[in-house]
Amino acid sequence: MNPTLIIELTAAAFGVLGTVLLALNGPRAGWGFVAFLASNAGWIAFAWIHAHWALLAQQLAFTVSSLLGVWVWLVKPLLDDLEAAS
C-alpha cells in the first residue's frame, strides 16, 4: 500500500474519531482533541508531501485549536484537581 495513502486514511480516521468523541460529550470527550492532533499531524504530512499549501496552513491553524482543546479539556482540569487536593 502506498505510504501517502496510509497517512491519508489514518489522518481521516483520527479526524472522525475526534469528532465522534466530542459529539458524544461523555467523560472522554476531551480525548477527541488528542485524536484531532493525530489527524492534524497526518494531514500536515500529507499536505507537505503533495505541496498542498492551503491545506497545510489550515491544518497548522487546526493544530493550534486542537492544542487549545487539549489544554481546556484535559490539562487544566487535571491541574485544577491537583491544586484542590493540596
N, CA, C and O atoms as a Maestro MAE file, in Angstrom:
{
 s_m_m2io_version
 :::
 2.0.0
}

f_m_ct {
 s_m_title
 :::
 protein
 m_atom[344] {
  # First column is atom index #
  i_m_mmod_type
  r_m_x_coord
  r_m_y_coord
  r_m_z_coord
  i_m_residue_number
  s_m_chain_name
  s_m_pdb_residue_name
  s_m_pdb_atom_name
  i_m_atomic_number
  :::
  1 25 0.853 -1.188 0.000 1 A "MET " " N  " 7
  2 3 0.000 0.000 0.000 1 A "MET " " CA " 6
  3 2 0.897 1.248 0.000 1 A "MET " " C  " 6
  4 15 1.934 1.284 0.662 1 A "MET " " O  " 8
  5 25 0.487 2.230 -0.729 2 A "ASN " " N  " 7
  6 3 1.212 3.493 -0.861 2 A "ASN " " CA " 6
  7 2 1.310 4.193 0.505 2 A "ASN " " C  " 6
  8 15 0.289 4.362 1.172 2 A "ASN " " O  " 8
  9 25 2.517 4.604 0.936 3 A "PRO " " N  " 7
  10 3 2.664 5.257 2.246 3 A "PRO " " CA " 6
  11 2 1.822 6.520 2.408 3 A "PRO " " C  " 6
  12 15 1.311 6.783 3.496 3 A "PRO " " O  " 8
  13 25 1.671 7.302 1.344 4 A "THR " " N  " 7
  14 3 0.845 8.515 1.494 4 A "THR " " CA " 6
  15 2 -0.626 8.165 1.618 4 A "THR " " C  " 6
  16 15 -1.384 8.906 2.244 4 A "THR " " O  " 8
  17 25 -1.048 7.044 1.033 5 A "LEU " " N  " 7
  18 3 -2.432 6.605 1.219 5 A "LEU " " CA " 6
  19 2 -2.663 6.205 2.676 5 A "LEU " " C  " 6
  20 15 -3.720 6.484 3.242 5 A "LEU " " O  " 8
  21 25 -1.676 5.554 3.272 6 A "ILE " " N  " 7
  22 3 -1.777 5.187 4.694 6 A "ILE " " CA " 6
  23 2 -1.883 6.449 5.552 6 A "ILE " " C  " 6
  24 15 -2.705 6.504 6.466 6 A "ILE " " O  " 8
  25 25 -1.065 7.456 5.268 7 A "ILE " " N  " 7
  26 3 -1.139 8.728 6.006 7 A "ILE " " CA " 6
  27 2 -2.519 9.350 5.843 7 A "ILE " " C  " 6
  28 15 -3.129 9.786 6.819 7 A "ILE " " O  " 8
  29 25 -3.008 9.389 4.606 8 A "GLU " " N  " 7
  30 3 -4.311 9.998 4.316 8 A "GLU " " CA " 6
  31 2 -5.444 9.277 5.055 8 A "GLU " " C  " 6
  32 15 -6.287 9.924 5.675 8 A "GLU " " O  " 8
  33 25 -5.466 7.956 4.992 9 A "LEU " " N  " 7
  34 3 -6.526 7.186 5.650 9 A "LEU " " CA " 6
  35 2 -6.446 7.295 7.172 9 A "LEU " " C  " 6
  36 15 -7.472 7.400 7.846 9 A "LEU " " O  " 8
  37 25 -5.232 7.269 7.708 10 A "THR " " N  " 7
  38 3 -5.062 7.386 9.160 10 A "THR " " CA " 6
  39 2 -5.485 8.765 9.647 10 A "THR " " C  " 6
  40 15 -6.152 8.887 10.674 10 A "THR " " O  " 8
  41 25 -5.098 9.802 8.911 11 A "ALA " " N  " 7
  42 3 -5.494 11.164 9.284 11 A "ALA " " CA " 6
  43 2 -7.008 11.308 9.254 11 A "ALA " " C  " 6
  44 15 -7.595 11.920 10.146 11 A "ALA " " O  " 8
  45 25 -7.633 10.751 8.241 12 A "ALA " " N  " 7
  46 3 -9.098 10.821 8.144 12 A "ALA " " CA " 6
  47 2 -9.756 10.058 9.296 12 A "ALA " " C  " 6
  48 15 -10.715 10.541 9.897 12 A "ALA " " O  " 8
  49 25 -9.243 8.878 9.598 13 A "ALA " " N  " 7
  50 3 -9.822 8.065 10.677 13 A "ALA " " CA " 6
  51 2 -9.718 8.766 12.027 13 A "ALA " " C  " 6
  52 15 -10.679 8.768 12.796 13 A "ALA " " O  " 8
  53 25 -8.566 9.361 12.324 14 A "PHE " " N  " 7
  54 3 -8.414 10.075 13.593 14 A "PHE " " CA " 6
  55 2 -9.300 11.320 13.639 14 A "PHE " " C  " 6
  56 15 -9.797 11.684 14.705 14 A "PHE " " O  " 8
  57 25 -9.501 11.972 12.501 15 A "GLY " " N  " 7
  58 3 -10.415 13.109 12.452 15 A "GLY " " CA " 6
  59 2 -11.840 12.696 12.783 15 A "GLY " " C  " 6
  60 15 -12.533 13.378 13.538 15 A "GLY " " O  " 8
  61 25 -12.273 11.577 12.216 16 A "VAL " " N  " 7
  62 3 -13.616 11.063 12.502 16 A "VAL " " CA " 6
  63 2 -13.726 10.644 13.970 16 A "VAL " " C  " 6
  64 15 -14.724 10.939 14.627 16 A "VAL " " O  " 8
  65 25 -12.716 9.968 14.477 17 A "LEU " " N  " 7
  66 3 -12.717 9.566 15.891 17 A "LEU " " CA " 6
  67 2 -12.833 10.783 16.804 17 A "LEU " " C  " 6
  68 15 -13.607 10.775 17.760 17 A "LEU " " O  " 8
  69 25 -12.063 11.825 16.506 18 A "GLY " " N  " 7
  70 3 -12.137 13.043 17.317 18 A "GLY " " CA " 6
  71 2 -13.522 13.662 17.302 18 A "GLY " " C  " 6
  72 15 -14.022 14.103 18.337 18 A "GLY " " O  " 8
  73 25 -14.139 13.695 16.137 19 A "THR " " N  " 7
  74 3 -15.479 14.256 16.015 19 A "THR " " CA " 6
  75 2 -16.500 13.443 16.807 19 A "THR " " C  " 6
  76 15 -17.358 14.008 17.486 19 A "THR " " O  " 8
  77 25 -16.406 12.126 16.719 20 A "VAL " " N  " 7
  78 3 -17.339 11.265 17.442 20 A "VAL " " CA " 6
  79 2 -17.170 11.445 18.951 20 A "VAL " " C  " 6
  80 15 -18.158 11.569 19.673 20 A "VAL " " O  " 8
  81 25 -15.935 11.458 19.426 21 A "LEU " " N  " 7
  82 3 -15.700 11.629 20.865 21 A "LEU " " CA " 6
  83 2 -16.282 12.949 21.369 21 A "LEU " " C  " 6
  84 15 -16.903 12.989 22.431 21 A "LEU " " O  " 8
  85 25 -16.085 14.020 20.615 22 A "LEU " " N  " 7
  86 3 -16.639 15.313 21.036 22 A "LEU " " CA " 6
  87 2 -18.156 15.329 20.940 22 A "LEU " " C  " 6
  88 15 -18.822 15.888 21.812 22 A "LEU " " O  " 8
  89 25 -18.708 14.730 19.904 23 A "ALA " " N  " 7
  90 3 -20.160 14.721 19.720 23 A "ALA " " CA " 6
  91 2 -20.870 13.955 20.834 23 A "ALA " " C  " 6
  92 15 -21.978 14.314 21.230 23 A "ALA " " O  " 8
  93 25 -20.228 12.898 21.337 24 A "LEU " " N  " 7
  94 3 -20.831 12.131 22.426 24 A "LEU " " CA " 6
  95 2 -20.836 12.911 23.742 24 A "LEU " " C  " 6
  96 15 -21.652 12.648 24.626 24 A "LEU " " O  " 8
  97 25 -19.926 13.863 23.859 25 A "ASN " " N  " 7
  98 3 -19.835 14.733 25.043 25 A "ASN " " CA " 6
  99 2 -19.839 13.940 26.347 25 A "ASN " " C  " 6
  100 15 -20.439 14.350 27.341 25 A "ASN " " O  " 8
  101 25 -19.166 12.811 26.320 26 A "GLY " " N  " 7
  102 3 -19.070 11.978 27.512 26 A "GLY " " CA " 6
  103 2 -17.810 12.281 28.295 26 A "GLY " " C  " 6
  104 15 -17.147 13.288 28.044 26 A "GLY " " O  " 8
  105 25 -17.473 11.417 29.245 27 A "PRO " " N  " 7
  106 3 -16.308 11.654 30.089 27 A "PRO " " CA " 6
  107 2 -14.977 11.626 29.324 27 A "PRO " " C  " 6
  108 15 -13.966 12.115 29.828 27 A "PRO " " O  " 8
  109 25 -14.971 11.067 28.134 28 A "ARG " " N  " 7
  110 3 -13.743 11.013 27.339 28 A "ARG " " CA " 6
  111 2 -13.760 11.996 26.171 28 A "ARG " " C  " 6
  112 15 -12.941 11.884 25.259 28 A "ARG " " O  " 8
  113 25 -14.667 12.941 26.190 29 A "ALA " " N  " 7
  114 3 -14.810 13.897 25.083 29 A "ALA " " CA " 6
  115 2 -13.518 14.657 24.810 29 A "ALA " " C  " 6
  116 15 -13.171 14.890 23.653 29 A "ALA " " O  " 8
  117 25 -12.817 15.038 25.845 30 A "GLY " " N  " 7
  118 3 -11.579 15.785 25.666 30 A "GLY " " CA " 6
  119 2 -10.526 15.040 24.874 30 A "GLY " " C  " 6
  120 15 -9.664 15.656 24.247 30 A "GLY " " O  " 8
  121 25 -10.589 13.720 24.897 31 A "TRP " " N  " 7
  122 3 -9.635 12.925 24.126 31 A "TRP " " CA " 6
  123 2 -9.871 13.079 22.627 31 A "TRP " " C  " 6
  124 15 -9.025 12.698 21.818 31 A "TRP " " O  " 8
  125 25 -11.022 13.639 22.260 32 A "GLY " " N  " 7
  126 3 -11.251 13.952 20.851 32 A "GLY " " CA " 6
  127 2 -10.211 14.908 20.321 32 A "GLY " " C  " 6
  128 15 -9.815 14.821 19.159 32 A "GLY " " O  " 8
  129 25 -9.762 15.830 21.172 33 A "PHE " " N  " 7
  130 3 -8.738 16.779 20.733 33 A "PHE " " CA " 6
  131 2 -7.379 16.104 20.551 33 A "PHE " " C  " 6
  132 15 -6.577 16.540 19.725 33 A "PHE " " O  " 8
  133 25 -7.120 15.062 21.307 34 A "VAL " " N  " 7
  134 3 -5.891 14.286 21.108 34 A "VAL " " CA " 6
  135 2 -5.971 13.559 19.759 34 A "VAL " " C  " 6
  136 15 -4.994 13.496 19.013 34 A "VAL " " O  " 8
  137 25 -7.151 13.016 19.468 35 A "ALA " " N  " 7
  138 3 -7.351 12.382 18.158 35 A "ALA " " CA " 6
  139 2 -7.190 13.408 17.045 35 A "ALA " " C  " 6
  140 15 -6.603 13.118 16.003 35 A "ALA " " O  " 8
  141 25 -7.717 14.614 17.272 36 A "PHE " " N  " 7
  142 3 -7.550 15.675 16.273 36 A "PHE " " CA " 6
  143 2 -6.074 16.004 16.055 36 A "PHE " " C  " 6
  144 15 -5.661 16.261 14.924 36 A "PHE " " O  " 8
  145 25 -5.276 15.998 17.120 37 A "LEU " " N  " 7
  146 3 -3.837 16.256 16.964 37 A "LEU " " CA " 6
  147 2 -3.185 15.205 16.071 37 A "LEU " " C  " 6
  148 15 -2.346 15.532 15.232 37 A "LEU " " O  " 8
  149 25 -3.570 13.952 16.252 38 A "ALA " " N  " 7
  150 3 -3.041 12.896 15.385 38 A "ALA " " CA " 6
  151 2 -3.491 13.128 13.944 38 A "ALA " " C  " 6
  152 15 -2.709 12.967 13.007 38 A "ALA " " O  " 8
  153 25 -4.744 13.502 13.779 39 A "SER " " N  " 7
  154 3 -5.259 13.812 12.452 39 A "SER " " CA " 6
  155 2 -4.523 14.990 11.833 39 A "SER " " C  " 6
  156 15 -4.137 14.948 10.665 39 A "SER " " O  " 8
  157 25 -4.330 16.047 12.628 40 A "ASN " " N  " 7
  158 3 -3.597 17.224 12.139 40 A "ASN " " CA " 6
  159 2 -2.206 16.840 11.659 40 A "ASN " " C  " 6
  160 15 -1.770 17.286 10.597 40 A "ASN " " O  " 8
  161 25 -1.505 16.016 12.434 41 A "ALA " " N  " 7
  162 3 -0.150 15.600 12.061 41 A "ALA " " CA " 6
  163 2 -0.173 14.863 10.721 41 A "ALA " " C  " 6
  164 15 0.677 15.097 9.862 41 A "ALA " " O  " 8
  165 25 -1.137 13.984 10.552 42 A "GLY " " N  " 7
  166 3 -1.243 13.252 9.296 42 A "GLY " " CA " 6
  167 2 -1.533 14.159 8.115 42 A "GLY " " C  " 6
  168 15 -0.921 14.027 7.055 42 A "GLY " " O  " 8
  169 25 -2.473 15.086 8.302 43 A "TRP " " N  " 7
  170 3 -2.816 15.990 7.199 43 A "TRP " " CA " 6
  171 2 -1.679 16.958 6.893 43 A "TRP " " C  " 6
  172 15 -1.488 17.342 5.739 43 A "TRP " " O  " 8
  173 25 -0.929 17.353 7.906 44 A "ILE " " N  " 7
  174 3 0.235 18.213 7.672 44 A "ILE " " CA " 6
  175 2 1.266 17.454 6.826 44 A "ILE " " C  " 6
  176 15 1.808 18.000 5.865 44 A "ILE " " O  " 8
  177 25 1.528 16.212 7.183 45 A "ALA " " N  " 7
  178 3 2.475 15.405 6.399 45 A "ALA " " CA " 6
  179 2 1.965 15.216 4.970 45 A "ALA " " C  " 6
  180 15 2.723 15.375 4.013 45 A "ALA " " O  " 8
  181 25 0.701 14.881 4.828 46 A "PHE " " N  " 7
  182 3 0.108 14.686 3.506 46 A "PHE " " CA " 6
  183 2 0.198 15.959 2.671 46 A "PHE " " C  " 6
  184 15 0.581 15.917 1.502 46 A "PHE " " O  " 8
  185 25 -0.154 17.088 3.276 47 A "ALA " " N  " 7
  186 3 -0.116 18.367 2.560 47 A "ALA " " CA " 6
  187 2 1.306 18.709 2.137 47 A "ALA " " C  " 6
  188 15 1.525 19.205 1.032 47 A "ALA " " O  " 8
  189 25 2.264 18.448 3.005 48 A "TRP " " N  " 7
  190 3 3.668 18.740 2.698 48 A "TRP " " CA " 6
  191 2 4.151 17.878 1.519 48 A "TRP " " C  " 6
  192 15 4.784 18.376 0.589 48 A "TRP " " O  " 8
  193 25 3.843 16.593 1.580 49 A "ILE " " N  " 7
  194 3 4.275 15.665 0.528 49 A "ILE " " CA " 6
  195 2 3.709 16.072 -0.829 49 A "ILE " " C  " 6
  196 15 4.399 15.992 -1.845 49 A "ILE " " O  " 8
  197 25 2.453 16.507 -0.841 50 A "HIS " " N  " 7
  198 3 1.770 16.821 -2.101 50 A "HIS " " CA " 6
  199 2 1.773 18.310 -2.441 50 A "HIS " " C  " 6
  200 15 1.141 18.726 -3.412 50 A "HIS " " O  " 8
  201 25 2.482 19.114 -1.645 51 A "ALA " " N  " 7
  202 3 2.578 20.560 -1.873 51 A "ALA " " CA " 6
  203 2 1.206 21.233 -1.910 51 A "ALA " " C  " 6
  204 15 0.955 22.116 -2.730 51 A "ALA " " O  " 8
  205 25 0.330 20.801 -1.012 52 A "HIS " " N  " 7
  206 3 -0.987 21.431 -0.857 52 A "HIS " " CA " 6
  207 2 -0.862 22.485 0.251 52 A "HIS " " C  " 6
  208 15 -1.167 22.213 1.412 52 A "HIS " " O  " 8
  209 25 -0.415 23.678 -0.117 53 A "TRP " " N  " 7
  210 3 -0.030 24.686 0.871 53 A "TRP " " CA " 6
  211 2 -1.219 25.247 1.633 53 A "TRP " " C  " 6
  212 15 -1.089 25.564 2.816 53 A "TRP " " O  " 8
  213 25 -2.369 25.379 0.993 54 A "ALA " " N  " 7
  214 3 -3.545 25.872 1.715 54 A "ALA " " CA " 6
  215 2 -4.000 24.850 2.760 54 A "ALA " " C  " 6
  216 15 -4.370 25.225 3.872 54 A "ALA " " O  " 8
  217 25 -3.974 23.575 2.411 55 A "LEU " " N  " 7
  218 3 -4.312 22.521 3.369 55 A "LEU " " CA " 6
  219 2 -3.315 22.519 4.526 55 A "LEU " " C  " 6
  220 15 -3.698 22.343 5.682 55 A "LEU " " O  " 8
  221 25 -2.052 22.712 4.213 56 A "LEU " " N  " 7
  222 3 -1.025 22.775 5.254 56 A "LEU " " CA " 6
  223 2 -1.306 23.929 6.210 56 A "LEU " " C  " 6
  224 15 -1.254 23.753 7.427 56 A "LEU " " O  " 8
  225 25 -1.602 25.101 5.669 57 A "ALA " " N  " 7
  226 3 -1.893 26.265 6.517 57 A "ALA " " CA " 6
  227 2 -3.131 26.004 7.377 57 A "ALA " " C  " 6
  228 15 -3.152 26.336 8.562 57 A "ALA " " O  " 8
  229 25 -4.150 25.415 6.778 58 A "GLN " " N  " 7
  230 3 -5.372 25.114 7.527 58 A "GLN " " CA " 6
  231 2 -5.075 24.146 8.679 58 A "GLN " " C  " 6
  232 15 -5.545 24.343 9.800 58 A "GLN " " O  " 8
  233 25 -4.307 23.120 8.397 59 A "GLN " " N  " 7
  234 3 -4.021 22.135 9.434 59 A "GLN " " CA " 6
  235 2 -3.123 22.696 10.532 59 A "GLN " " C  " 6
  236 15 -3.239 22.290 11.688 59 A "GLN " " O  " 8
  237 25 -2.242 23.609 10.193 60 A "LEU " " N  " 7
  238 3 -1.457 24.280 11.232 60 A "LEU " " CA " 6
  239 2 -2.369 25.084 12.155 60 A "LEU " " C  " 6
  240 15 -2.185 25.077 13.373 60 A "LEU " " O  " 8
  241 25 -3.350 25.775 11.580 61 A "ALA " " N  " 7
  242 3 -4.316 26.520 12.397 61 A "ALA " " CA " 6
  243 2 -5.161 25.560 13.232 61 A "ALA " " C  " 6
  244 15 -5.421 25.824 14.406 61 A "ALA " " O  " 8
  245 25 -5.591 24.449 12.635 62 A "PHE " " N  " 7
  246 3 -6.367 23.460 13.384 62 A "PHE " " CA " 6
  247 2 -5.541 22.835 14.506 62 A "PHE " " C  " 6
  248 15 -6.089 22.455 15.541 62 A "PHE " " O  " 8
  249 25 -4.227 22.727 14.308 63 A "THR " " N  " 7
  250 3 -3.358 22.199 15.355 63 A "THR " " CA " 6
  251 2 -3.372 23.119 16.571 63 A "THR " " C  " 6
  252 15 -3.403 22.649 17.708 63 A "THR " " O  " 8
  253 25 -3.350 24.414 16.335 64 A "VAL " " N  " 7
  254 3 -3.443 25.372 17.450 64 A "VAL " " CA " 6
  255 2 -4.767 25.176 18.179 64 A "VAL " " C  " 6
  256 15 -4.804 25.161 19.409 64 A "VAL " " O  " 8
  257 25 -5.849 25.026 17.427 65 A "SER " " N  " 7
  258 3 -7.170 24.789 18.022 65 A "SER " " CA " 6
  259 2 -7.188 23.480 18.820 65 A "SER " " C  " 6
  260 15 -7.753 23.424 19.912 65 A "SER " " O  " 8
  261 25 -6.576 22.444 18.277 66 A "SER " " N  " 7
  262 3 -6.526 21.155 18.971 66 A "SER " " CA " 6
  263 2 -5.716 21.249 20.259 66 A "SER " " C  " 6
  264 15 -6.097 20.675 21.279 66 A "SER " " O  " 8
  265 25 -4.595 21.975 20.212 67 A "LEU " " N  " 7
  266 3 -3.798 22.164 21.431 67 A "LEU " " CA " 6
  267 2 -4.587 22.937 22.479 67 A "LEU " " C  " 6
  268 15 -4.511 22.628 23.668 67 A "LEU " " O  " 8
  269 25 -5.339 23.932 22.048 68 A "LEU " " N  " 7
  270 3 -6.202 24.670 22.977 68 A "LEU " " CA " 6
  271 2 -7.243 23.736 23.585 68 A "LEU " " C  " 6
  272 15 -7.509 23.799 24.786 68 A "LEU " " O  " 8
  273 25 -7.825 22.879 22.771 69 A "GLY " " N  " 7
  274 3 -8.800 21.908 23.275 69 A "GLY " " CA " 6
  275 2 -8.196 20.950 24.282 69 A "GLY " " C  " 6
  276 15 -8.823 20.643 25.296 69 A "GLY " " O  " 8
  277 25 -6.986 20.474 24.017 70 A "VAL " " N  " 7
  278 3 -6.303 19.596 24.979 70 A "VAL " " CA " 6
  279 2 -6.082 20.338 26.295 70 A "VAL " " C  " 6
  280 15 -6.270 19.769 27.370 70 A "VAL " " O  " 8
  281 25 -5.686 21.600 26.212 71 A "TRP " " N  " 7
  282 3 -5.467 22.388 27.424 71 A "TRP " " CA " 6
  283 2 -6.764 22.541 28.221 71 A "TRP " " C  " 6
  284 15 -6.799 22.267 29.420 71 A "TRP " " O  " 8
  285 25 -7.819 22.977 27.548 72 A "VAL " " N  " 7
  286 3 -9.087 23.283 28.228 72 A "VAL " " CA " 6
  287 2 -9.763 22.022 28.763 72 A "VAL " " C  " 6
  288 15 -10.291 22.032 29.875 72 A "VAL " " O  " 8
  289 25 -9.753 20.945 27.994 73 A "TRP " " N  " 7
  290 3 -10.495 19.742 28.357 73 A "TRP " " CA " 6
  291 2 -9.704 18.758 29.215 73 A "TRP " " C  " 6
  292 15 -10.292 18.028 30.013 73 A "TRP " " O  " 8
  293 25 -8.384 18.726 29.064 74 A "LEU " " N  " 7
  294 3 -7.602 17.696 29.752 74 A "LEU " " CA " 6
  295 2 -6.592 18.248 30.750 74 A "LEU " " C  " 6
  296 15 -6.583 17.829 31.908 74 A "LEU " " O  " 8
  297 25 -5.750 19.171 30.328 75 A "VAL " " N  " 7
  298 3 -4.661 19.631 31.189 75 A "VAL " " CA " 6
  299 2 -5.173 20.523 32.309 75 A "VAL " " C  " 6
  300 15 -4.855 20.287 33.475 75 A "VAL " " O  " 8
  301 25 -5.961 21.545 31.980 76 A "LYS " " N  " 7
  302 3 -6.432 22.477 33.002 76 A "LYS " " CA " 6
  303 2 -7.255 21.787 34.091 76 A "LYS " " C  " 6
  304 15 -7.016 22.043 35.271 76 A "LYS " " O  " 8
  305 25 -8.224 20.913 33.742 77 A "PRO " " N  " 7
  306 3 -8.948 20.205 34.808 77 A "PRO " " CA " 6
  307 2 -8.024 19.371 35.707 77 A "PRO " " C  " 6
  308 15 -8.243 19.287 36.916 77 A "PRO " " O  " 8
  309 25 -7.000 18.761 35.121 78 A "LEU " " N  " 7
  310 3 -6.054 17.981 35.908 78 A "LEU " " CA " 6
  311 2 -5.285 18.876 36.869 78 A "LEU " " C  " 6
  312 15 -5.106 18.532 38.037 78 A "LEU " " O  " 8
  313 25 -4.833 20.022 36.379 79 A "LEU " " N  " 7
  314 3 -4.120 20.965 37.233 79 A "LEU " " CA " 6
  315 2 -5.036 21.516 38.332 79 A "LEU " " C  " 6
  316 15 -4.603 21.690 39.471 79 A "LEU " " O  " 8
  317 25 -6.297 21.790 37.993 80 A "ASP " " N  " 7
  318 3 -7.266 22.271 38.984 80 A "ASP " " CA " 6
  319 2 -7.495 21.238 40.063 80 A "ASP " " C  " 6
  320 15 -7.578 21.576 41.243 80 A "ASP " " O  " 8
  321 25 -7.600 19.945 39.659 81 A "ASP " " N  " 7
  322 3 -7.788 18.871 40.638 81 A "ASP " " CA " 6
  323 2 -6.572 18.734 41.556 81 A "ASP " " C  " 6
  324 15 -6.713 18.516 42.759 81 A "ASP " " O  " 8
  325 25 -5.382 18.863 40.977 82 A "LEU " " N  " 7
  326 3 -4.173 18.776 41.790 82 A "LEU " " CA " 6
  327 2 -4.083 19.943 42.773 82 A "LEU " " C  " 6
  328 15 -3.658 19.772 43.915 82 A "LEU " " O  " 8
  329 25 -4.486 21.121 42.319 83 A "GLU " " N  " 7
  330 3 -4.476 22.286 43.190 83 A "GLU " " CA " 6
  331 2 -5.494 22.151 44.306 83 A "GLU " " C  " 6
  332 15 -5.207 22.517 45.446 83 A "GLU " " O  " 8
  333 25 -6.663 21.640 44.010 84 A "ALA " " N  " 7
  334 3 -7.710 21.453 45.015 84 A "ALA " " CA " 6
  335 2 -7.319 20.406 46.046 84 A "ALA " " C  " 6
  336 15 -7.719 20.499 47.206 84 A "ALA " " O  " 8
  337 25 -6.534 19.401 45.629 85 A "ALA " " N  " 7
  338 3 -6.116 18.344 46.528 85 A "ALA " " CA " 6
  339 2 -5.020 18.772 47.503 85 A "ALA " " C  " 6
  340 15 -4.797 18.128 48.528 85 A "ALA " " O  " 8
  341 25 -4.342 19.869 47.166 86 A "SER " " N  " 7
  342 3 -3.225 20.276 48.034 86 A "SER " " CA " 6
  343 2 -3.619 21.311 49.055 86 A "SER " " C  " 6
  344 15 -2.784 21.744 49.849 86 A "SER " " O  " 8
  :::
 }
 m_bond[343] {
  # First column is bond index #
  i_m_from
  i_m_to
  i_m_order
  :::
  1 1 2 1
  2 2 3 1
  3 3 4 2
  4 3 5 1
  5 5 6 1
  6 6 7 1
  7 7 8 2
  8 7 9 1
  9 9 10 1
  10 10 11 1
  11 11 12 2
  12 11 13 1
  13 13 14 1
  14 14 15 1
  15 15 16 2
  16 15 17 1
  17 17 18 1
  18 18 19 1
  19 19 20 2
  20 19 21 1
  21 21 22 1
  22 22 23 1
  23 23 24 2
  24 23 25 1
  25 25 26 1
  26 26 27 1
  27 27 28 2
  28 27 29 1
  29 29 30 1
  30 30 31 1
  31 31 32 2
  32 31 33 1
  33 33 34 1
  34 34 35 1
  35 35 36 2
  36 35 37 1
  37 37 38 1
  38 38 39 1
  39 39 40 2
  40 39 41 1
  41 41 42 1
  42 42 43 1
  43 43 44 2
  44 43 45 1
  45 45 46 1
  46 46 47 1
  47 47 48 2
  48 47 49 1
  49 49 50 1
  50 50 51 1
  51 51 52 2
  52 51 53 1
  53 53 54 1
  54 54 55 1
  55 55 56 2
  56 55 57 1
  57 57 58 1
  58 58 59 1
  59 59 60 2
  60 59 61 1
  61 61 62 1
  62 62 63 1
  63 63 64 2
  64 63 65 1
  65 65 66 1
  66 66 67 1
  67 67 68 2
  68 67 69 1
  69 69 70 1
  70 70 71 1
  71 71 72 2
  72 71 73 1
  73 73 74 1
  74 74 75 1
  75 75 76 2
  76 75 77 1
  77 77 78 1
  78 78 79 1
  79 79 80 2
  80 79 81 1
  81 81 82 1
  82 82 83 1
  83 83 84 2
  84 83 85 1
  85 85 86 1
  86 86 87 1
  87 87 88 2
  88 87 89 1
  89 89 90 1
  90 90 91 1
  91 91 92 2
  92 91 93 1
  93 93 94 1
  94 94 95 1
  95 95 96 2
  96 95 97 1
  97 97 98 1
  98 98 99 1
  99 99 100 2
  100 99 101 1
  101 101 102 1
  102 102 103 1
  103 103 104 2
  104 103 105 1
  105 105 106 1
  106 106 107 1
  107 107 108 2
  108 107 109 1
  109 109 110 1
  110 110 111 1
  111 111 112 2
  112 111 113 1
  113 113 114 1
  114 114 115 1
  115 115 116 2
  116 115 117 1
  117 117 118 1
  118 118 119 1
  119 119 120 2
  120 119 121 1
  121 121 122 1
  122 122 123 1
  123 123 124 2
  124 123 125 1
  125 125 126 1
  126 126 127 1
  127 127 128 2
  128 127 129 1
  129 129 130 1
  130 130 131 1
  131 131 132 2
  132 131 133 1
  133 133 134 1
  134 134 135 1
  135 135 136 2
  136 135 137 1
  137 137 138 1
  138 138 139 1
  139 139 140 2
  140 139 141 1
  141 141 142 1
  142 142 143 1
  143 143 144 2
  144 143 145 1
  145 145 146 1
  146 146 147 1
  147 147 148 2
  148 147 149 1
  149 149 150 1
  150 150 151 1
  151 151 152 2
  152 151 153 1
  153 153 154 1
  154 154 155 1
  155 155 156 2
  156 155 157 1
  157 157 158 1
  158 158 159 1
  159 159 160 2
  160 159 161 1
  161 161 162 1
  162 162 163 1
  163 163 164 2
  164 163 165 1
  165 165 166 1
  166 166 167 1
  167 167 168 2
  168 167 169 1
  169 169 170 1
  170 170 171 1
  171 171 172 2
  172 171 173 1
  173 173 174 1
  174 174 175 1
  175 175 176 2
  176 175 177 1
  177 177 178 1
  178 178 179 1
  179 179 180 2
  180 179 181 1
  181 181 182 1
  182 182 183 1
  183 183 184 2
  184 183 185 1
  185 185 186 1
  186 186 187 1
  187 187 188 2
  188 187 189 1
  189 189 190 1
  190 190 191 1
  191 191 192 2
  192 191 193 1
  193 193 194 1
  194 194 195 1
  195 195 196 2
  196 195 197 1
  197 197 198 1
  198 198 199 1
  199 199 200 2
  200 199 201 1
  201 201 202 1
  202 202 203 1
  203 203 204 2
  204 203 205 1
  205 205 206 1
  206 206 207 1
  207 207 208 2
  208 207 209 1
  209 209 210 1
  210 210 211 1
  211 211 212 2
  212 211 213 1
  213 213 214 1
  214 214 215 1
  215 215 216 2
  216 215 217 1
  217 217 218 1
  218 218 219 1
  219 219 220 2
  220 219 221 1
  221 221 222 1
  222 222 223 1
  223 223 224 2
  224 223 225 1
  225 225 226 1
  226 226 227 1
  227 227 228 2
  228 227 229 1
  229 229 230 1
  230 230 231 1
  231 231 232 2
  232 231 233 1
  233 233 234 1
  234 234 235 1
  235 235 236 2
  236 235 237 1
  237 237 238 1
  238 238 239 1
  239 239 240 2
  240 239 241 1
  241 241 242 1
  242 242 243 1
  243 243 244 2
  244 243 245 1
  245 245 246 1
  246 246 247 1
  247 247 248 2
  248 247 249 1
  249 249 250 1
  250 250 251 1
  251 251 252 2
  252 251 253 1
  253 253 254 1
  254 254 255 1
  255 255 256 2
  256 255 257 1
  257 257 258 1
  258 258 259 1
  259 259 260 2
  260 259 261 1
  261 261 262 1
  262 262 263 1
  263 263 264 2
  264 263 265 1
  265 265 266 1
  266 266 267 1
  267 267 268 2
  268 267 269 1
  269 269 270 1
  270 270 271 1
  271 271 272 2
  272 271 273 1
  273 273 274 1
  274 274 275 1
  275 275 276 2
  276 275 277 1
  277 277 278 1
  278 278 279 1
  279 279 280 2
  280 279 281 1
  281 281 282 1
  282 282 283 1
  283 283 284 2
  284 283 285 1
  285 285 286 1
  286 286 287 1
  287 287 288 2
  288 287 289 1
  289 289 290 1
  290 290 291 1
  291 291 292 2
  292 291 293 1
  293 293 294 1
  294 294 295 1
  295 295 296 2
  296 295 297 1
  297 297 298 1
  298 298 299 1
  299 299 300 2
  300 299 301 1
  301 301 302 1
  302 302 303 1
  303 303 304 2
  304 303 305 1
  305 305 306 1
  306 306 307 1
  307 307 308 2
  308 307 309 1
  309 309 310 1
  310 310 311 1
  311 311 312 2
  312 311 313 1
  313 313 314 1
  314 314 315 1
  315 315 316 2
  316 315 317 1
  317 317 318 1
  318 318 319 1
  319 319 320 2
  320 319 321 1
  321 321 322 1
  322 322 323 1
  323 323 324 2
  324 323 325 1
  325 325 326 1
  326 326 327 1
  327 327 328 2
  328 327 329 1
  329 329 330 1
  330 330 331 1
  331 331 332 2
  332 331 333 1
  333 333 334 1
  334 334 335 1
  335 335 336 2
  336 335 337 1
  337 337 338 1
  338 338 339 1
  339 339 340 2
  340 339 341 1
  341 341 342 1
  342 342 343 1
  343 343 344 2
  :::
 }
}
